[in-house]
Amino acid sequence: MKSASEQLELIRRGTEQIVPMDALVKKLERSIATGKPLRVKYGIDPTGFDVHLGHTVPLRKLRLFQELGHQAVLIIGDYTAMVGDPSGRDESRKGLTREQIEANAQSYLTQIGRIIDVNRAEVVYNGAWFSQFRFSDVLALTSQITVQRMLERDDFTKRIKAGTPIYLSECLYPLMQGRDSVEVRADVELGGSEQLYNLMVGRHLQADAGQEPQVCITMPILKGLDGVKKMGKSLGNYIGVGESADEQFGKTLSIPDTYEIIDETGQKQTRSFMKEWFELLTDRSPAEIAKLVDPVKTHPMEAKKRLAMDIVTTYHGEAAALAARAEFERRFSGRADPTEIPEVAILRSELNDGKIGIVRLLVLLGIASSNKDAKRLLGPTSGVTIGPERTKITEANTLIELTDGLVVRSGSKKVFRVRLTDA
């Protein structure tokens, strides 16, 4: 087993806060001396089917603890999901039904298995204890925190000022998450930066229960593809761990190189977007990352391709990453069509003397949702092309001589092959 200082160096990478630091050092030293692994907790509520790269930031840290010889404890929040976590939210979130939660949980475990060794993890549902709670147990739990302390949290303060409702059930969430730590006797709990309040409640409840309080480790929130808002399914700015190699590669190349923030003095600062992704989503060393994000040493596009390959390799393997890069470069650098082009059947009865209007064709192929949408795609800056010569179509009244097998494109992503049929 690595020394405490060696473990600490690895654990600190990519973290935002470790509270308290001295307690973590003591826990690591004791673990080495006794040969007893730390119990490292991470909870996830099964609120949807897609685990995305934002979720993987704390999960990768959990995997690191596994690699260091510690015990990963994965909490599936089937009961907390029914309440809805208010952390980082400016409005209440609807809890899920029992049926929705059960449908999501197994999918989550399958996807999480791409990041951590689920077979070596202790996987528990918090319904195992909350389903046994009586009303007197709920009262006892709520008596462990004051309303004043609950309202100290930033998200509740903002909602009070904005006049946005705060439901009493939301106040139960941090208490329930904290109770999870008591039940599993967590030594360490991981979470995003907006989770610190909830993690600290866990320390408080453990102390009340006569346990040694856990150490709280938070990670930065991963920004999404837009470089502005945090990665999220509802915002559509995410990369799912279950997406194809080509999707993951292409989406990664769409991220911005940098983003801007306003610092504490009110000054605008530029930060490297790619540096954050390298640090939070890959195993590259600080020296490697510094070289990759230095435009003098590495061209930004090449750096982004390396980042995309690292991500694809993690979830699909090196061969898939190499193939995704080759396919991207073949299509976008060589202006080639995809290897597999979806075919769309079009009735010959749609043709008039073997021809069809471009607007109607775009609608039939599904490139446009309506005639109005099709006309919007055309014009001087049109990306609509047809045939092997990539003839550009700009006029909405253009008639196309439609032949079986004709390839029609709108940009580089919407590419279809016409298959004429009589019925």
Residue pairs with C-beta under 8 A, 6 or more apart in sequence:
1 32
1 68
1 69
2 10
2 68
3 32
4 25
4 28
4 29
4 32
7 28
7 68
8 24
8 25
8 28
10 64
10 68
11 18
11 24
11 61
11 64
11 65
11 68
11 217
12 18
13 279
13 286
14 57
14 61
14 219
14 220
14 279
14 280
15 61
15 217
15 218
15 219
16 193
16 218
16 219
16 220
17 193
17 196
17 216
17 217
17 218
18 24
18 215
18 216
18 217
19 196
19 199
19 200
19 215
19 216
19 217
20 215
23 213
23 215
24 188
24 215
24 217
27 38
27 187
27 188
27 215
28 38
30 36
31 37
31 38
31 70
37 69
37 70
37 71
38 65
38 70
38 71
38 187
38 188
39 70
39 71
39 73
39 122
39 184
39 185
39 186
39 187
39 188
40 62
40 65
40 70
40 71
40 72
40 73
40 186
40 187
40 188
40 189
40 190
41 73
41 75
41 180
41 181
41 184
41 186
41 188
41 189
41 190
41 214
42 58
42 59
42 62
42 72
42 73
42 74
42 75
42 189
42 190
42 191
43 74
43 75
43 76
43 77
43 80
43 126
43 177
43 180
43 189
43 191
44 55
44 74
44 75
44 76
44 77
44 108
44 112
45 77
45 80
45 81
45 85
46 76
46 77
46 78
46 81
46 96
46 101
46 104
46 105
46 107
46 108
47 81
47 96
47 104
48 104
48 233
49 104
49 107
49 108
50 111
50 233
50 238
50 240
50 242
51 108
51 111
51 112
51 240
51 241
51 242
52 231
52 232
52 233
52 238
52 239
52 240
52 241
53 222
53 231
53 238
53 239
53 240
53 241
53 281
53 311
54 221
54 222
54 224
54 230
54 231
54 232
54 238
55 241
56 115
56 241
56 281
57 192
57 219
57 220
57 222
57 280
57 281
58 190
58 191
58 192
58 219
59 112
59 115
59 116
60 115
60 280
60 281
61 190
61 217
61 219
62 72
62 74
62 115
62 116
62 121
62 190
63 72
63 115
63 116
63 117
65 72
65 188
66 72
66 116
66 117
66 120
66 121
70 188
71 121
71 122
72 116
72 117
72 120
72 121
72 122
73 121
73 122
73 124
73 184
73 186
74 112
74 116
74 118
74 121
74 122
74 123
74 124
75 124
75 125
75 126
75 180
75 184
76 105
76 108
76 109
76 123
76 124
76 125
76 126
77 125
77 126
77 177
77 180
78 98
78 101
78 102
78 105
78 125
78 126
78 127
79 125
79 126
79 127
79 130
79 131
79 176
80 126
80 173
80 176
80 177
80 180
81 95
81 96
81 101
82 95
82 96
82 97
82 98
82 101
83 95
83 169
83 170
83 172
83 173
83 176
84 92
84 93
84 94
84 95
84 96
84 169
84 170
84 173
85 93
85 173
85 177
85 198
86 92
86 93
86 155
86 156
86 166
86 170
86 173
87 153
87 155
87 173
87 192
87 194
87 195
87 197
87 198
88 155
88 192
88 194
88 221
88 230
89 155
90 155
90 158
90 159
90 162
90 164
91 159
91 164
92 164
92 165
92 166
92 167
92 170
95 169
96 104
105 125
109 118
109 123
111 241
111 242
112 118
114 241
114 242
114 314
114 315
115 241
115 314
122 184
124 184
126 176
126 179
126 180
126 183
128 183
129 179
129 183
130 176
130 179
133 141
141 172
141 175
141 176
141 179
142 172
142 175
144 175
144 204
144 205
144 208
145 174
145 175
145 201
145 204
147 171
150 156
150 171
150 174
151 157
151 160
152 197
153 174
153 197
155 194
156 166
159 165
159 166
160 166
173 198
174 197
174 198
174 201
175 201
175 205
177 198
177 199
177 201
177 202
178 198
178 201
178 202
178 203
178 204
178 205
178 206
179 205
180 186
180 202
181 189
181 202
181 203
181 205
181 206
181 214
182 202
182 205
182 206
182 209
182 211
185 211
186 202
186 206
186 214
187 212
187 214
187 215
188 214
188 215
188 216
188 217
189 199
189 202
189 214
189 215
189 216
189 217
190 217
190 218
190 219
191 198
191 199
191 216
191 217
191 218
191 219
192 218
192 219
192 220
192 221
193 218
193 219
193 220
193 221
194 221
195 218
196 216
196 218
199 214
199 216
199 218
200 216
202 213
202 214
202 216
203 213
203 214
203 216
204 213
206 212
206 213
206 214
207 213
219 280
220 276
220 280
221 230
221 231
222 230
222 231
222 276
222 277
222 280
222 281
223 229
223 230
223 231
223 259
223 273
223 276
224 230
224 231
224 232
224 235
224 237
224 238
225 231
225 237
225 238
225 239
225 251
225 254
225 255
226 235
226 237
226 256
227 255
227 256
227 258
227 259
227 273
228 259
229 235
229 237
231 237
231 238
231 239
232 238
239 247
239 248
239 251
239 252
239 311
241 315
242 315
243 251
244 316
245 312
245 315
245 316
245 320
245 321
245 323
245 324
246 324
246 327
246 328
248 308
248 311
248 312
248 315
248 316
248 324
249 308
249 309
249 311
249 312
249 321
249 324
249 325
249 328
250 308
250 324
250 328
252 277
252 304
252 307
252 308
252 311
252 312
253 301
253 304
253 305
253 308
253 328
255 273
255 274
255 277
255 304
256 273
257 272
257 273
257 274
257 300
257 304
258 270
258 271
258 272
258 273
259 270
259 271
259 273
260 268
260 269
260 270
260 271
261 268
261 269
261 271
262 268
262 269
263 269
272 293
274 292
274 293
274 300
274 303
274 304
274 307
275 289
275 293
277 307
278 284
278 289
278 292
278 293
278 307
278 310
279 289
281 307
281 310
281 311
281 314
282 289
282 307
282 310
282 311
282 314
284 292
284 310
291 297
291 298
292 298
292 303
292 306
292 307
293 303
298 306
305 325
305 328
308 321
308 324
308 325
309 321
309 322
309 324
309 325
310 321
312 320
312 321
312 324
313 320
313 321
316 324
327 338
327 339
330 336
331 337
331 338
331 412
332 412
335 390
337 407
337 409
337 415
338 415
341 407
341 415
341 416
341 417
342 415
342 416
342 417
343 416
343 417
343 418
343 419
344 364
344 365
344 366
344 416
344 417
344 418
344 419
345 419
345 420
345 421
346 356
346 361
346 364
346 365
346 402
346 418
346 419
346 420
346 421
347 420
347 421
347 422
347 423
348 420
348 421
348 422
350 356
350 360
350 364
351 402
354 401
354 402
355 399
355 400
355 401
355 402
356 399
356 400
356 402
357 397
357 398
357 399
357 400
358 374
358 378
358 384
358 393
358 395
358 396
358 398
358 399
358 400
359 368
359 371
359 374
359 375
359 378
359 396
360 371
360 374
361 400
361 402
361 408
362 368
362 374
362 377
362 384
362 408
362 410
363 369
363 370
363 371
363 373
363 374
365 408
365 416
365 418
366 416
367 374
367 377
367 384
367 408
367 410
367 414
367 416
368 374
368 376
368 377
368 410
374 396
375 396
377 383
377 384
377 410
378 384
378 393
378 394
378 395
378 396
379 394
380 394
382 392
382 393
382 394
383 409
383 410
383 411
384 392
384 393
384 394
384 408
384 409
384 410
385 391
385 392
385 393
385 408
385 409
386 393
386 400
386 406
386 407
386 408
386 409
387 406
387 407
388 407
390 409
393 400
400 406
402 418
402 420
403 418
403 420
404 418
404 419
404 420
405 417
405 418
405 419
406 417
406 418
407 415
407 416
407 417
407 418
408 415
408 416
408 417
408 418
409 415
409 416
